[in-house]
Amino acid sequence: MSYRLDHIALFVRDLDEAVDFLTRVLGLAEMPNPMGGTTIRWIEIGDGRRFHVQAGDTSRVHVEKQTHFALSADNLDAVLNRFRAEGIHFSDMRGTPGAVNTRPDGMRAVFVQDPTGYWFEINDQK
């Protein structure tokens, strides 16, 4: 038996605020809700991968940087230049503002946090 990831669902504090972060800050695209309605909003990551966000009580959600989404960018330098130009705060894993992680294998990564507190790693993994 084998599986493939279909989607991930996230509880967010404010649906509009979350979608704004995902589309404006991260540059992801909102896609039509396959179930209809307006209480769940779907986000396309690329290559048919997607996740959805829905508003709810996030007071019991525990978020740490070690538990994060990792997105690979085609051009991390362009992403970093846009973040800097638009004043979007990012850091390395330690939390150093404006710093970039570099793994021993050469992959570079930064972390940004959404309004609910979830962490997103943006890297240049090929």
QUIPEFEN-V263650 format. One record per backbone hydrogen bond with DSSP energy under -0.5 kcal/mol. NH is the residue of the N-H (numbers start at 1). CO is the residue of the C=O. E is the energy in kcal/mol with one decimal. If there is no record, write none. Layout:
NH_CO_E + NH_CO_E
This chain:
8_50_-0.6 + 10_52_-2.4 + 12_54_-2.4 + 18_14_-2.4 + 19_15_-2.4 + 20_16_-2.4 + 21_17_-2.1 + 22_18_-2.5 + 23_19_-2.5 + 24_20_-2.9 + 25_20_-0.8 + 25_21_-1.0 + 26_21_-2.1 + 28_22_-2.5 + 29_44_-1.2 + 31_42_-2.2 + 34_32_-0.7 + 36_33_-1.4 + 41_53_-2.4 + 42_31_-0.7 + 43_51_-3.3 + 44_29_-3.4 + 45_49_-3.0 + 46_49_-1.2 + 49_46_-2.3 + 50_6_-0.6 + 51_43_-2.0 + 52_8_-2.6 + 53_41_-2.5 + 54_10_-2.2 + 55_39_-0.6 + 56_12_-2.1 + 58_56_-0.8 + 61_58_-1.7 + 62_60_-0.5 + 63_61_-0.6 + 67_64_-1.2 + 68_66_-0.8 + 69_119_-2.1 + 71_69_-0.5 + 71_121_-3.2 + 73_123_-3.4 + 79_75_-1.7 + 80_76_-2.8 + 81_77_-2.5 + 82_78_-2.1 + 83_79_-2.8 + 84_80_-2.6 + 85_81_-2.5 + 86_82_-2.4 + 87_83_-0.5 + 87_84_-1.0 + 88_83_-2.8 + 89_87_-0.6 + 91_111_-1.8 + 92_96_-1.0 + 95_92_-1.0 + 97_95_-0.6 + 98_90_-3.2 + 99_96_-2.0 + 101_109_-3.0 + 103_107_-3.0 + 106_103_-2.2 + 109_101_-1.8 + 110_122_-2.1 + 111_91_-2.7 + 112_120_-2.4 + 114_118_-2.7 + 117_114_-1.2 + 119_67_-0.5 + 120_112_-3.0 + 121_69_-3.9 + 122_110_-2.7 + 123_71_-2.6 + 123_121_-0.5 + 124_108_-1.7
